[in-house]
Amino acid sequence: MALISTKGMYGLAALCEIKKHNATSPIHKHEIAKRASVSENYLDLLLGKLKKAGIVKSLRGVNGGYVLAKDPKMITVVDVLIALEDDLKVVKGPIEHPILELFFRDAKDKINDIFNLNLVELEEYQNDVLDFVI
């Protein structure tokens, strides 16, 4: 089973910052790094993978930087994690125990639900959690 590493976490943080910046103008790499609390060198690695996956694109020049390559509603958490982590599996291979088979099938369904959130829904998720009152 592959775990989500800092690649996935910082990559998602970087994309959230790119999305928040402005859909029409690029954001500079140093600004993304600052806002996402990641080093620029590590961010280069992440942005390279995200660019190769068609999730971000870079624009050169004085007003250059990074923008999302497609509508944020079309970019899911799982797309980003697969682009950065290469492999995401809850359980690899068959489970030959009835209770554990049910448990891991349910876990996989719940993970799929939350990992299929797109970048817009991810921001709404934050707002829903922050607005929660007991």
C-alpha positions in Angstrom: 0.0 0.0 0.0 1.4 3.4 -1.0 1.2 6.2 1.5 0.6 9.8 0.5 4.0 11.5 0.9 4.9 15.2 1.1 4.7 15.2 -2.7 1.0 14.8 -2.6 0.4 17.2 0.3 2.6 20.0 -1.0 1.4 19.4 -4.6 -2.2 19.8 -3.5 -1.3 22.9 -1.4 0.5 24.4 -4.4 -2.6 23.8 -6.6 -4.9 25.4 -4.0 -2.7 28.5 -4.1 -2.6 28.6 -7.9 -6.4 28.3 -7.9 -6.9 31.0 -5.3 -4.6 33.4 -7.0 -6.5 34.1 -10.2 -7.7 32.0 -13.0 -6.6 34.5 -15.6 -3.2 35.6 -14.5 -0.2 33.4 -13.6 1.4 33.2 -10.1 5.1 33.2 -9.7 6.8 30.1 -8.4 8.3 31.9 -5.4 4.9 33.1 -4.4 3.4 29.6 -4.6 6.4 28.3 -2.5 5.8 30.9 0.1 2.1 30.4 0.4 2.3 26.6 0.3 5.2 26.5 2.8 7.4 24.5 0.4 11.0 25.1 -0.8 11.3 26.4 -4.4 13.5 23.4 -5.3 11.0 20.9 -4.1 8.2 22.9 -5.8 10.1 22.7 -9.1 9.9 18.9 -8.9 6.2 18.9 -8.1 5.3 21.5 -10.8 7.2 19.5 -13.3 5.2 16.4 -12.6 1.9 18.4 -12.5 2.8 20.0 -15.9 3.6 16.6 -17.4 0.2 15.4 -16.2 -1.5 18.3 -17.9 -2.7 19.8 -14.6 -0.7 23.1 -14.7 1.0 25.0 -17.3 3.8 27.6 -17.1 3.9 30.9 -18.9 7.3 32.5 -19.6 8.2 36.2 -19.4 8.0 39.1 -17.0 4.3 38.3 -16.3 4.9 34.6 -16.4 4.3 31.9 -13.7 1.9 29.0 -13.3 -1.8 28.6 -14.0 -4.1 25.7 -14.0 -4.1 23.9 -17.3 -7.9 23.2 -17.1 -11.0 24.2 -15.2 -10.5 23.5 -11.4 -13.8 21.5 -11.5 -12.0 19.0 -13.8 -9.0 18.5 -11.5 -9.6 16.0 -8.7 -7.5 15.2 -5.6 -7.0 11.7 -6.9 -5.7 13.0 -10.3 -3.1 15.2 -8.5 -2.1 12.4 -6.1 -1.6 9.9 -9.0 0.4 12.4 -10.9 2.7 13.0 -7.9 2.7 9.7 -6.1 2.5 7.3 -9.1 0.6 4.6 -7.1 -2.4 4.8 -4.8 -3.9 1.6 -3.5 -5.8 0.9 -0.3 -5.1 -2.8 -0.4 -3.1 -4.7 -2.9 -4.4 -8.2 -3.7 -7.3 -10.3 -2.5 -8.4 -10.4 1.2 -9.5 -13.8 2.3 -11.2 -12.8 5.5 -14.9 -11.9 5.4 -14.8 -9.1 8.0 -11.7 -7.5 6.6 -12.9 -7.8 3.0 -16.0 -5.8 4.0 -14.0 -3.3 6.0 -11.5 -2.6 3.2 -14.2 -2.4 0.6 -16.0 0.2 2.7 -12.7 2.0 3.3 -12.0 2.1 -0.4 -15.4 3.5 -1.2 -15.1 6.3 1.4 -11.5 7.1 0.2 -12.7 7.2 -3.4 -15.5 9.6 -2.4 -13.2 12.1 -0.7 -10.4 11.8 -3.2 -12.7 12.4 -6.1 -13.3 16.0 -4.8 -12.2 18.5 -7.4 -10.3 21.7 -6.5 -13.5 23.8 -6.2 -15.1 21.2 -3.9 -11.9 21.0 -1.9 -12.2 24.7 -1.1 -15.9 24.3 -0.3 -14.9 21.4 2.0 -12.7 23.8 3.9 -15.5 26.3 4.2 -17.9 23.7 5.4 -15.5 22.5 8.1 -14.7 26.1 9.2 -18.4 27.0 9.3 -19.3 24.0 11.5 -20.8 24.9 14.8 -21.8 22.6 17.7 
